[in-house]
């Protein structure tokens, strides 16, 4: 679950050949770092005793040239005994990190044992902190995610106690990568921001640059293009100051990703060429492997499948040699996808399934969901609709689980926030009470000295009480208004103005009791659920940019709302997915409702960059109680059925709706078990399906919509 954040975010590069312009751009910074780049040609330092004087440069070597760094550290092993415990800790910790980068895991365990021997196990010293961090990184590389997280948390605690900020930075690096892999981006952002601030405070440009690159990566995943580019540019400036090829390569890959998100293909291409130029100028196969993965993604997106296969096989060989599971997963996926589209389906699935298995073993659900989305896309392009639907179903289940966990964490966070607010108010009231008591004491003393002053003191005390009371009322009113505002905004999607998932969950909890009370009663309300997914929306983003994609989403939201009644709920479920929940009246028909939504979206072209493009949607839908037996389902059961119907609509050609027209009871009187195969259930007579075709799309518009695919 741990690893370099760049390995978790798949980039789309431009070309594998660094042009002269790109090299000319990065060469001045590399020239300034020439001492660190002559690693394979001459000794880095004049003598072994110089090792501790060049720890920062050695740490750079550990990442970009671990073989040379390990050789230098091994050469210093002879006089290790005469050094202080702190110096031995530093040397052995760096040695263990180099061994991890080289995949020499047995050697790492020996180095960790040597660190353990430097101090008592219970003493929170540098030896224990370094050994714990090595165990965390080793567990991450071998797929033991739970153990890795435990060790990283303990190492962070030890480093904080010691006041050793470089060790604390390393621990935070592992924890932030773990949070990103799990999709816990709030935690990852906080950790990366803390890293950047601590590095700046300590004047460490290299670590600050890496933290800003990681921040850019997180904003990339969240779709925040401007923030991602700002962080990437900060990372590049700091990396140049640090004269660090590794940090420069990170910054350029972050810039390429942000440029891709903004739709700036020229800048994307230029940044990727520069990243590859840095890798080759530094003669670092570790940086090169990392860049090659991004280049393979680009060729795959451009339909250059033979080139994708060639580049991915090279990166896979390098990743396997270093036993880097993150890179093995990314490279295996790229090999598999290219083979699928070259007509070698069995081989392709073997490689792609290998990547899926790696993320499964490491319990990395966020990364796995992204991989399954790509897998389903390329299965669909290769003509394997059945497996594509299965991959999409699994991706959706993972995203739903991630959303559920995230919502629970948000609710816990809000509860903690209100609890802290309550405690703060209690402290304030106590302080005010103490102040009143002090006023009362002063009044008594004054009463003893001068009776006439009693009235003045009482009046002053009353004024103070009134002022405090007014302040308390103002504070309470302000807090109440803030709570109302917070409650309103947290239920609304900021882009489209539609309700979000959290609002829908609250709605379902609120009407569950009402539906149970009215179940079976004459005139009980009939509820309709429609699940929409825009067709080929990714291609719109790829061709016109994410700003145009956002404009399409806003217009889709407007059209859907206009096709419904005011009291129907429209929810942005996530990405290009929308959900409609409507209470049907006796004269309403669910198929008519689904048809109106299909027509509203696909009936008229959308205007993007001054020109028309066609946007269509696929819909899965149902209304309950379901005929012929009046079955009532929970909203989660209804959602699962609509979800299967949606993917069946996509598998049958898109721009259509698939409705659950009837659902027959099982022998036990409950809902039938239809598994995950809706077509098979229909053939078995358990369910009746109704298909609707969307509006006919004019051919020139259809070509504009899918030209990039």
Buried (B, 14 or more C-beta within 10 A) or exposed (E): BBBBBBBBBBBBBBBBEBBEEBBEBBEEBBEEBEEBBEBEEEBBBEEBEEBBEBBBBBBBBBBBBBBBBBBBBEBBEEEBEEBEEEBBBBBBBBBBBBBBBBBBEEBBBEBBEBBBEBBEEEEBBBBBBBBBBBBBBBBBBBBBBEBBBBBBBBBBBBBBEBEBBBBBBBBBBBBBBBBBBBBBBEBBBEBBBBBBEBBBEEEBBBBBBBBBBBBBBBBBBEBBBEBBBBBBBBBBBBBBBBBBBBBBBBBBBBBBBBBBBBBBBEBBBBBBBBBBBBBBBBBBBBBBBBBBBBBBBBBBBEEBBEBBBBBBBBBBEBBBEBBBBBBBBBBBBBBBBBBBBBEBBEBBBBBBBBBBEBBEBBEBBBBBBBBBBBBBBBBBBBEBBEBBBBBBBBBBBBBBEBBEBBBEEEEEEBEEEEEEEEEEBEEBEEEBEEEBEEBEEBBEEBBEEEEEBBEEBBEBBEEBBEEBEEEBEEEEEEBEEEEEEEEEEEBBBEEBEBBBBBBBBEBBEEBEEEBEEBEEEEEBBBBBBBBBBBBBBBBBBBBBBBBBBBBBBBBBBBBBBEBBEEEBBBBBBBBBBBBBBBBBEEEBEBBEBBBBBBBBBBBBBBEBEEEBBBBBBBBBBBBBBBBEEEBBBEBEBBBBBBBBBBBBBBBBEBBBBBBBBBBBBEEEEEBBEBEBBBBEBBEEEBBBBBBBEBBEBEEEBBEBBBEBE
